[in-house]
Amino acid sequence: MGLDKNGRRFEKYFDDVPYDFCVGADVTFSDDTKYGHRYGKVYLCFTNKSFREVPAILRQELEENLKIIETWTLETLMKEGKKVQLG
């Protein structure tokens, strides 16, 4: 769910709650750290859509944005993704 006018997440659902949707990918590596590292990349598909609108557009959004993340390679994730040490 999206954020209210004060920048806080909505705590209760209602039909027109603003909704955000993103897709992404990540890869995890074991290394000399205890738990390893992860590189993750996210693509924002839409933001602040009324939840009521989501069912009508979700399939199309998934299909369109799959085309974007299918082009991402391991190199893309490591170069453009956010690196996080696990644990």
N, CA and C atoms as a LAMMPS dump frame, in Angstrom:
ITEM: TIMESTEP
0
ITEM: NUMBER OF ATOMS
261
ITEM: BOX BOUNDS ff ff ff
-5.0000000000000000e+02 5.0000000000000000e+02
-5.0000000000000000e+02 5.0000000000000000e+02
-5.0000000000000000e+02 5.0000000000000000e+02
ITEM: ATOMS id mol type element x y z
1 1 1 N 0.842 -1.177 0
2 1 2 C 0 0 0
3 1 3 C 0.885 1.237 0
4 2 1 N 0.314 2.306 -0.466
5 2 2 C 1.052 3.557 -0.559
6 2 3 C 1.116 4.297 0.764
7 3 1 N 1.425 5.578 0.668
8 3 2 C 1.607 6.41 1.851
9 3 3 C 0.464 7.413 1.984
10 4 1 N 0.176 7.791 3.222
11 4 2 C -0.84 8.814 3.452
12 4 3 C -0.22 10.201 3.277
13 5 1 N -0.997 11.249 3.504
14 5 2 C -0.507 12.615 3.286
15 5 3 C 0.635 12.997 4.216
16 6 1 N 0.831 12.236 5.304
17 6 2 C 1.931 12.485 6.237
18 6 3 C 3.148 11.609 5.951
19 7 1 N 3.093 10.851 4.859
20 7 2 C 4.221 10.003 4.49
21 7 3 C 4.298 8.694 5.247
22 8 1 N 3.21 8.313 5.905
23 8 2 C 3.172 7.035 6.639
24 8 3 C 2.324 6.022 5.868
25 9 1 N 2.672 4.77 6.034
26 9 2 C 1.909 3.694 5.391
27 9 3 C 0.509 3.612 5.983
28 10 1 N -0.446 3.318 5.119
29 10 2 C -1.801 3.066 5.6
30 10 3 C -1.8 1.776 6.409
31 11 1 N -2.49 1.762 7.503
32 11 2 C -2.55 0.597 8.374
33 11 3 C -3.791 -0.247 8.129
34 12 1 N -4.815 0.35 7.541
35 12 2 C -6.065 -0.367 7.291
36 12 3 C -6.397 -0.302 5.813
37 13 1 N -6.907 -1.41 5.307
38 13 2 C -7.28 -1.491 3.898
39 13 3 C -8.62 -0.803 3.65
40 14 1 N -8.727 -0.147 2.51
41 14 2 C -9.999 0.326 1.979
42 14 3 C -9.868 0.288 0.456
43 15 1 N -10.983 0.215 -0.257
44 15 2 C -10.964 -0.036 -1.7
45 15 3 C -10.114 0.936 -2.51
46 16 1 N -10.043 2.181 -2.094
47 16 2 C -9.287 3.175 -2.863
48 16 3 C -7.923 3.494 -2.257
49 17 1 N -7.424 2.613 -1.394
50 17 2 C -6.099 2.845 -0.819
51 17 3 C -5.087 2.947 -1.969
52 18 1 N -4.181 3.924 -1.927
53 18 2 C -3.177 4.033 -2.991
54 18 3 C -2.22 2.842 -2.931
55 19 1 N -1.896 2.338 -4.09
56 19 2 C -1.105 1.114 -4.181
57 19 3 C 0.07 1.332 -5.112
58 20 1 N 1.228 0.81 -4.727
59 20 2 C 2.436 0.86 -5.537
60 20 3 C 2.786 -0.557 -5.966
61 21 1 N 3.391 -0.688 -7.127
62 21 2 C 3.759 -2.019 -7.626
63 21 3 C 5.118 -1.936 -8.303
64 22 1 N 6.004 -2.864 -7.938
65 22 2 C 7.31 -2.915 -8.572
66 22 3 C 7.69 -4.363 -8.846
67 23 1 N 8.644 -4.535 -9.727
68 23 2 C 9.209 -5.847 -10.03
69 23 3 C 10.709 -5.755 -9.787
70 24 1 N 11.343 -6.893 -9.633
71 24 2 C 12.765 -6.853 -9.407
72 24 3 C 13.406 -8.213 -9.465
73 25 1 N 14.701 -8.215 -9.261
74 25 2 C 15.481 -9.449 -9.255
75 25 3 C 16.646 -9.269 -8.293
76 26 1 N 17.112 -10.388 -7.771
77 26 2 C 18.309 -10.327 -6.933
78 26 3 C 19.119 -11.596 -7.093
79 27 1 N 20.367 -11.493 -6.708
80 27 2 C 21.28 -12.626 -6.734
81 27 3 C 22.092 -12.588 -5.442
82 28 1 N 22.297 -13.758 -4.856
83 28 2 C 23.015 -13.86 -3.591
84 28 3 C 24.314 -14.635 -3.795
85 29 1 N 25.396 -14.116 -3.209
86 29 2 C 26.704 -14.754 -3.303
87 29 3 C 27.223 -15.113 -1.928
88 30 1 N 27.771 -16.289 -1.804
89 30 2 C 28.538 -16.642 -0.611
90 30 3 C 29.934 -16.082 -0.813
91 31 1 N 30.494 -15.547 0.256
92 31 2 C 31.839 -15.004 0.165
93 31 3 C 32.507 -15.151 1.524
94 32 1 N 33.513 -14.337 1.784
95 32 2 C 34.253 -14.474 3.031
96 32 3 C 33.516 -13.878 4.233
97 33 1 N 32.329 -13.314 4.022
98 33 2 C 31.517 -12.839 5.143
99 33 3 C 30.661 -13.996 5.645
100 34 1 N 30.096 -13.854 6.83
101 34 2 C 29.351 -14.953 7.439
102 34 3 C 28.159 -15.417 6.595
103 35 1 N 27.398 -14.467 6.042
104 35 2 C 26.177 -14.824 5.315
105 35 3 C 26.211 -14.49 3.825
106 36 1 N 27.22 -13.773 3.372
107 36 2 C 27.324 -13.428 1.966
108 36 3 C 26.751 -12.057 1.65
109 37 1 N 26.619 -11.8 0.359
110 37 2 C 26.106 -10.526 -0.144
111 37 3 C 24.979 -10.779 -1.146
112 38 1 N 24.126 -9.786 -1.282
113 38 2 C 23.051 -9.834 -2.265
114 38 3 C 23.071 -8.536 -3.068
115 39 1 N 22.895 -8.68 -4.378
116 39 2 C 22.704 -7.547 -5.265
117 39 3 C 21.249 -7.581 -5.726
118 40 1 N 20.551 -6.493 -5.554
119 40 2 C 19.147 -6.452 -5.944
120 40 3 C 18.815 -5.196 -6.723
121 41 1 N 17.946 -5.347 -7.695
122 41 2 C 17.527 -4.224 -8.538
123 41 3 C 16.004 -4.254 -8.613
124 42 1 N 15.391 -3.08 -8.494
125 42 2 C 13.937 -2.956 -8.497
126 42 3 C 13.515 -1.945 -9.557
127 43 1 N 12.399 -2.22 -10.187
128 43 2 C 11.817 -1.315 -11.179
129 43 3 C 10.398 -0.983 -10.747
130 44 1 N 10.095 0.289 -10.581
131 44 2 C 8.769 0.734 -10.167
132 44 3 C 7.845 0.753 -11.38
133 45 1 N 6.792 -0.045 -11.332
134 45 2 C 5.836 -0.138 -12.446
135 45 3 C 4.783 0.952 -12.365
136 46 1 N 4.208 1.134 -11.193
137 46 2 C 3.268 2.231 -10.997
138 46 3 C 3.196 2.578 -9.525
139 47 1 N 2.692 3.771 -9.264
140 47 2 C 2.571 4.249 -7.894
141 47 3 C 1.257 5.004 -7.732
142 48 1 N 0.714 4.921 -6.531
143 48 2 C -0.51 5.646 -6.16
144 48 3 C -1.731 5.319 -7.007
145 49 1 N -1.811 4.095 -7.516
146 49 2 C -3.039 3.65 -8.174
147 49 3 C -4.024 3.244 -7.084
148 50 1 N -5.271 3.546 -7.291
149 50 2 C -6.3 3.069 -6.383
150 50 3 C -6.3 1.546 -6.43
151 51 1 N -6.351 0.904 -5.276
152 51 2 C -6.334 -0.553 -5.256
153 51 3 C -7.484 -1.114 -6.09
154 52 1 N -8.544 -0.391 -6.177
155 52 2 C -9.701 -0.803 -6.98
156 52 3 C -9.309 -0.969 -8.457
157 53 1 N -8.324 -0.202 -8.928
158 53 2 C -7.88 -0.256 -10.326
159 53 3 C -6.918 -1.411 -10.613
160 54 1 N -6.274 -1.933 -9.594
161 54 2 C -5.184 -2.897 -9.785
162 54 3 C -5.613 -4.173 -10.517
163 55 1 N -6.709 -4.823 -10.16
164 55 2 C -7.044 -6.069 -10.867
165 55 3 C -7.166 -5.905 -12.382
166 56 1 N -7.667 -4.774 -12.838
167 56 2 C -7.86 -4.555 -14.267
168 56 3 C -6.548 -4.368 -15.021
169 57 1 N -5.5 -3.923 -14.353
170 57 2 C -4.238 -3.61 -15.037
171 57 3 C -3.086 -4.538 -14.671
172 58 1 N -3.28 -5.396 -13.662
173 58 2 C -2.151 -6.173 -13.137
174 58 3 C -1.526 -7.094 -14.176
175 59 1 N -2.323 -7.857 -14.882
176 59 2 C -1.76 -8.792 -15.872
177 59 3 C -0.936 -8.054 -16.931
178 60 1 N -1.474 -6.974 -17.458
179 60 2 C -0.748 -6.203 -18.471
180 60 3 C 0.547 -5.641 -17.903
181 61 1 N 0.5 -5.125 -16.676
182 61 2 C 1.715 -4.588 -16.039
183 61 3 C 2.767 -5.679 -15.87
184 62 1 N 2.342 -6.86 -15.432
185 62 2 C 3.289 -7.968 -15.263
186 62 3 C 3.928 -8.354 -16.598
187 63 1 N 3.115 -8.481 -17.632
188 63 2 C 3.645 -8.871 -18.939
189 63 3 C 4.592 -7.816 -19.508
190 64 1 N 4.231 -6.547 -19.403
191 64 2 C 5.08 -5.476 -19.935
192 64 3 C 6.394 -5.372 -19.17
193 65 1 N 6.319 -5.469 -17.866
194 65 2 C 7.524 -5.275 -17.063
195 65 3 C 8.404 -6.508 -17.006
196 66 1 N 7.846 -7.671 -17.306
197 66 2 C 8.671 -8.86 -17.443
198 66 3 C 9.68 -8.658 -18.568
199 67 1 N 9.261 -7.992 -19.625
200 67 2 C 10.165 -7.717 -20.752
201 67 3 C 11.374 -6.899 -20.303
202 68 1 N 11.174 -6.029 -19.344
203 68 2 C 12.275 -5.2 -18.828
204 68 3 C 13.245 -6.045 -18.016
205 69 1 N 12.717 -6.794 -17.054
206 69 2 C 13.638 -7.528 -16.178
207 69 3 C 14.246 -8.747 -16.859
208 70 1 N 13.632 -9.232 -17.936
209 70 2 C 14.239 -10.343 -18.678
210 70 3 C 15.547 -9.925 -19.339
211 71 1 N 15.747 -8.631 -19.547
212 71 2 C 16.996 -8.164 -20.166
213 71 3 C 18.124 -8.035 -19.146
214 72 1 N 17.783 -8.064 -17.865
215 72 2 C 18.806 -7.922 -16.83
216 72 3 C 19.657 -9.182 -16.757
217 73 1 N 20.943 -8.982 -16.685
218 73 2 C 21.892 -10.084 -16.554
219 73 3 C 22.532 -10.023 -15.17
220 74 1 N 23.337 -11.001 -14.889
221 74 2 C 24.105 -10.989 -13.647
222 74 3 C 24.947 -9.717 -13.58
223 75 1 N 25.544 -9.351 -14.7
224 75 2 C 26.353 -8.127 -14.764
225 75 3 C 25.496 -6.892 -14.445
226 76 1 N 24.278 -6.848 -14.986
227 76 2 C 23.369 -5.728 -14.716
228 76 3 C 23.101 -5.62 -13.219
229 77 1 N 22.773 -6.742 -12.587
230 77 2 C 22.466 -6.726 -11.156
231 77 3 C 23.66 -6.256 -10.337
232 78 1 N 24.851 -6.712 -10.701
233 78 2 C 26.035 -6.336 -9.932
234 78 3 C 26.442 -4.883 -10.182
235 79 1 N 26.194 -4.37 -11.381
236 79 2 C 26.58 -3.001 -11.72
237 79 3 C 25.549 -1.975 -11.25
238 80 1 N 24.268 -2.278 -11.446
239 80 2 C 23.21 -1.311 -11.17
240 80 3 C 22.406 -1.616 -9.911
241 81 1 N 22.531 -2.826 -9.402
242 81 2 C 21.76 -3.214 -8.227
243 81 3 C 22.361 -2.706 -6.932
244 82 1 N 21.555 -2.744 -5.91
245 82 2 C 22.014 -2.357 -4.577
246 82 3 C 22.686 -3.548 -3.914
247 83 1 N 23.892 -3.344 -3.397
248 83 2 C 24.635 -4.41 -2.738
249 83 3 C 24.348 -4.348 -1.238
250 84 1 N 23.981 -5.506 -0.681
251 84 2 C 23.666 -5.586 0.742
252 84 3 C 24.418 -6.758 1.349
253 85 1 N 25.069 -6.528 2.486
254 85 2 C 25.691 -7.635 3.207
255 85 3 C 24.604 -8.299 4.031
256 86 1 N 24.484 -9.606 3.909
257 86 2 C 23.444 -10.351 4.611
258 86 3 C 23.846 -10.643 6.043
259 87 1 N 22.849 -10.799 6.86
260 87 2 C 23.075 -11.139 8.259
261 87 3 C 23.117 -9.938 9.081
